[in-house]
Amino acid sequence: CWGYVTPFGREIAIVGLSGGTGFVDVTNPGASEIIAFIPGPTSLWRNVKTYQNYCYAVSEGGGGIQVFDLANIDNGVVTQLPSVTTGGGQSTHTMIINTQTGYLYRMGGGSNGVRVYSLSNPASPTFVAQWQDKYTHDGFVVNYTSGPYAGKEIVFACGGLNGGFQDTGVDILDVTNKSNIQYLSHATYSGRA
């Protein structure tokens, strides 16, 4: 699940469900209200995130990136926009969004690594790059402001070879220049799986 605060200050829980995405007003938890449920591919795994007044949902069941406009959620309206199906396979395990740079990173699903989308038009994310050297299960992105990586956008990609089961660990990628993603390092840890 993920959280979103509307322009009028209402707190919304966005919940990934097996059959789609639910939007629930939890401003008053004792009187929570379902605002919308939008169907999606059936899956036991769905990941949701927001950027500006848009919500994105991905799943292991496929369908690419579902896009929802939350501009009228205060009026009880969530609008589904066309899904994004570019960038290879349609299934996705998880995604992260760098709100500082406006990029969405899709990870996993099948044997996929990291797929990068520009949110310069958040209603229609644009596929811009990918790193497919290894399966990526999950990740984290950070913009460094000091130290040797000052000014750099770095992705920590957790996964490995053979669907993530071989050479499992954390790959560190410099994604500052999306057209030239740089592999920086690979770190492992005991008991990895």
C-alpha positions as CSV (number, residue, x, y, z in Angstrom):
1,C,0.0,0.0,0.0
2,W,1.0,3.6,-0.5
3,G,-0.2,6.9,0.9
4,Y,-1.4,10.1,-0.9
5,V,-2.6,13.4,0.5
6,T,-5.2,15.2,-1.7
7,P,-5.1,19.0,-2.4
8,F,-7.8,19.3,0.3
9,G,-5.7,17.4,2.8
10,R,-7.6,14.1,2.8
11,E,-5.4,11.1,3.5
12,I,-5.8,8.3,0.9
13,A,-4.5,4.7,1.2
14,I,-3.8,3.2,-2.2
15,V,-3.9,-0.5,-1.8
16,G,-2.6,-3.1,-4.3
17,L,-5.1,-6.0,-4.3
18,S,-5.0,-9.3,-6.2
19,G,-7.6,-8.0,-8.7
20,G,-6.7,-4.3,-9.0
21,T,-6.0,-1.1,-7.1
22,G,-8.2,0.3,-4.3
23,F,-8.3,3.9,-3.2
24,V,-9.6,4.4,0.4
25,D,-10.1,7.7,2.2
26,V,-8.6,7.1,5.7
27,T,-8.7,10.7,6.9
28,N,-11.0,9.5,9.7
29,P,-9.8,5.9,10.2
30,G,-13.0,5.0,12.1
31,A,-15.1,5.9,9.1
32,S,-12.8,4.9,6.2
33,E,-14.5,5.1,2.8
34,I,-13.7,3.3,-0.4
35,I,-13.4,5.9,-3.2
36,A,-12.6,3.6,-6.1
37,F,-11.5,0.2,-7.1
38,I,-9.9,-0.1,-10.6
39,P,-9.4,-3.6,-11.9
40,G,-6.0,-4.8,-13.1
41,P,-4.3,-8.0,-14.1
42,T,-4.9,-10.8,-11.5
43,S,-1.8,-11.2,-9.4
44,L,-0.8,-12.0,-5.8
45,W,1.8,-9.1,-6.2
46,R,0.9,-5.5,-7.0
47,N,3.1,-2.4,-6.3
48,V,1.7,1.2,-6.3
49,K,3.5,4.6,-6.1
50,T,2.5,8.2,-6.7
51,Y,4.1,11.2,-8.4
52,Q,2.5,14.6,-8.3
53,N,-1.3,13.9,-8.7
54,Y,-0.8,10.5,-10.5
55,C,-0.7,7.0,-9.3
56,Y,1.1,4.1,-11.0
57,A,0.4,0.3,-10.4
58,V,2.4,-2.6,-11.7
59,S,2.0,-6.4,-11.1
60,E,3.5,-9.8,-11.7
61,G,0.3,-10.5,-13.7
62,G,1.4,-8.1,-16.5
63,G,-0.3,-5.1,-18.0
64,G,2.7,-2.8,-18.0
65,I,2.2,0.3,-15.9
66,Q,-1.4,1.3,-15.1
67,V,-1.7,5.1,-14.8
68,F,-4.4,6.8,-12.7
69,D,-5.1,10.5,-12.5
70,L,-5.9,11.7,-9.0
71,A,-6.7,15.3,-9.8
72,N,-10.4,14.8,-8.9
73,I,-10.1,12.4,-6.1
74,D,-11.5,15.0,-3.7
75,N,-14.7,14.7,-5.7
76,G,-14.6,10.9,-5.5
77,V,-13.2,10.4,-9.0
78,V,-10.1,8.4,-9.9
79,T,-9.6,8.4,-13.7
80,Q,-7.7,5.5,-15.4
81,L,-5.5,6.6,-18.2
82,P,-3.9,4.4,-20.9
83,S,-1.4,1.9,-19.5
84,V,2.2,2.1,-20.6
85,T,3.3,-1.1,-22.3
86,T,6.7,-0.1,-23.7
87,G,10.0,-1.3,-22.3
88,G,9.9,-5.1,-22.8
89,G,7.8,-7.6,-20.8
90,Q,4.6,-6.5,-19.3
91,S,5.0,-8.1,-15.8
92,T,6.8,-6.2,-13.0
93,H,7.7,-7.1,-9.5
94,T,8.2,-3.6,-8.1
95,M,9.0,0.0,-8.9
96,I,10.6,3.0,-7.3
97,I,10.1,6.7,-8.2
98,N,12.7,9.4,-7.8
99,T,10.6,12.4,-7.1
100,Q,13.6,14.7,-7.3
101,T,14.5,13.8,-10.9
102,G,11.1,12.6,-12.2
103,Y,12.0,9.1,-13.2
104,L,10.2,5.8,-12.5
105,Y,12.2,2.6,-12.3
106,R,10.4,-0.7,-13.0
107,M,12.1,-3.9,-11.7
108,G,11.7,-7.6,-12.0
109,G,8.8,-9.5,-13.5
110,G,10.1,-12.4,-15.6
111,S,13.8,-12.0,-15.9
112,N,13.9,-8.2,-16.2
113,G,16.5,-5.9,-14.7
114,V,15.8,-2.2,-14.3
115,R,13.6,-0.3,-16.9
116,V,13.6,3.5,-16.7
117,Y,10.7,5.9,-17.6
118,S,10.6,9.6,-17.7
119,L,7.8,11.3,-15.9
120,S,8.2,14.6,-17.6
121,N,4.6,14.0,-18.8
122,P,3.4,12.1,-15.7
123,A,0.1,11.1,-17.5
124,S,2.1,9.1,-20.0
125,P,5.5,7.8,-18.7
126,T,8.1,7.4,-21.5
127,F,10.5,4.5,-21.7
128,V,14.0,5.9,-21.9
129,A,16.5,3.2,-20.9
130,Q,17.1,-0.2,-19.3
131,W,19.8,-2.2,-17.5
132,Q,19.2,-5.9,-18.2
133,D,22.5,-7.4,-17.0
134,K,20.8,-9.2,-14.1
135,Y,17.4,-9.8,-12.7
136,T,16.4,-7.0,-10.3
137,H,13.9,-7.9,-7.5
138,D,13.8,-4.5,-5.8
139,G,15.8,-1.3,-5.5
140,F,16.4,2.1,-4.0
141,V,17.4,5.3,-5.7
142,V,19.2,8.3,-4.2
143,N,20.6,11.6,-5.4
144,Y,23.9,12.4,-3.7
145,T,24.6,16.0,-2.7
146,S,28.1,15.5,-1.3
147,G,31.0,13.1,-1.4
148,P,32.5,11.4,-4.4
149,Y,29.0,10.9,-6.0
150,A,27.8,14.5,-5.5
151,G,25.4,15.4,-8.3
152,K,24.9,11.7,-9.2
153,E,21.7,9.6,-9.3
154,I,22.5,6.2,-8.0
155,V,20.3,3.0,-8.0
156,F,21.0,0.1,-5.6
157,A,19.5,-2.9,-7.5
158,C,18.9,-6.1,-5.4
159,G,18.9,-9.3,-7.5
160,G,21.2,-11.6,-9.3
161,L,21.6,-14.0,-12.2
162,N,19.3,-16.9,-13.0
163,G,16.2,-15.1,-11.9
164,G,18.0,-13.7,-8.9
165,F,19.1,-17.0,-7.4
166,Q,22.7,-16.9,-8.5
167,D,25.3,-14.3,-7.6
168,T,22.6,-12.7,-5.5
169,G,23.5,-9.3,-4.0
170,V,23.3,-5.6,-4.6
171,D,24.4,-4.0,-7.9
172,I,25.2,-0.3,-7.7
173,L,24.4,1.7,-10.9
174,D,25.0,5.3,-11.8
175,V,21.9,6.3,-13.7
176,T,22.6,10.0,-14.0
177,N,23.0,9.7,-17.8
178,K,20.0,7.5,-18.7
179,S,21.5,6.7,-22.2
180,N,24.7,5.5,-20.6
181,I,24.0,3.7,-17.3
182,Q,27.2,2.9,-15.6
183,Y,27.8,-0.3,-13.5
184,L,29.7,0.8,-10.4
185,S,30.0,-2.2,-8.1
186,H,28.5,-5.4,-6.8
187,A,28.1,-6.1,-3.1
188,T,27.2,-9.4,-1.4
189,Y,26.3,-10.3,2.1
190,S,26.2,-13.6,4.1
191,G,23.1,-15.7,3.9
192,R,22.0,-14.0,0.8
193,A,19.1,-15.6,-1.2
